[in-house]
Amino acid sequence: MTDEPAIIKLDQYLKLMGLVQTGGEAKLLIQAGEVKVNGVVETRRGRKLVSGDRLMTLGQTFTVQLNNAS
């Protein structure tokens, strides 16, 4: 068991939430400037998200909720 916070990469989160079907779609959406993290446009698909981050895209807002359990 570790005390490190749970993280997920931005492109993986977009797929997990069903906003895109593939990593390629995620890359295009992110590079087009269509994704904001905590109110700031994010263009790095490898951006690490932690619980509490707010993601805005395609007219929707999501609050990241991750589980620390392994």
C-alpha positions in Angstrom: 0.0 0.0 0.0 1.3 3.4 -0.9 0.6 7.0 0.3 1.0 8.4 -3.2 -2.2 10.1 -4.6 -4.1 8.2 -7.3 -3.5 9.7 -10.8 -4.8 9.2 -14.3 -3.6 10.7 -17.5 -5.9 13.2 -19.3 -6.3 11.0 -22.4 -7.1 7.9 -20.3 -9.7 9.9 -18.3 -11.4 11.1 -21.5 -11.7 7.5 -22.7 -12.8 6.3 -19.3 -15.7 8.8 -19.2 -16.7 7.8 -22.7 -16.0 11.2 -24.2 -13.8 9.7 -26.9 -13.4 6.1 -28.2 -9.7 6.1 -28.9 -6.4 7.7 -27.8 -6.3 9.3 -31.2 -9.6 11.0 -30.7 -8.4 12.2 -27.3 -5.2 13.6 -28.8 -7.2 15.5 -31.4 -9.6 16.9 -28.9 -6.8 18.0 -26.5 -4.6 19.5 -29.2 -7.6 21.5 -30.6 -7.7 23.3 -27.3 -11.1 21.8 -26.5 -10.2 20.6 -23.0 -9.8 22.7 -19.8 -8.4 21.4 -16.5 -9.2 23.6 -13.6 -10.3 26.4 -15.9 -7.1 26.4 -18.0 -6.8 25.1 -21.6 -4.7 21.9 -21.4 -2.8 20.7 -24.5 -0.8 17.9 -23.0 -2.6 14.6 -23.2 -0.3 13.1 -20.6 -1.3 15.7 -18.0 -1.8 13.9 -14.7 -5.2 14.4 -13.1 -5.8 13.9 -9.4 -9.1 13.7 -7.4 -10.7 17.1 -7.2 -9.5 18.3 -10.6 -12.2 19.8 -12.7 -12.3 18.9 -16.4 -14.4 20.9 -18.9 -14.9 19.7 -22.5 -17.7 19.4 -25.1 -20.0 21.5 -23.0 -19.7 19.3 -20.0 -17.9 19.6 -16.6 -16.5 16.7 -14.7 -14.9 16.5 -11.2 -12.2 13.8 -11.2 -12.8 11.2 -8.5 -10.1 8.5 -8.2 -9.8 5.7 -5.6 -6.5 5.3 -3.8 -7.1 1.5 -3.3 -4.8 -0.8 -5.1 
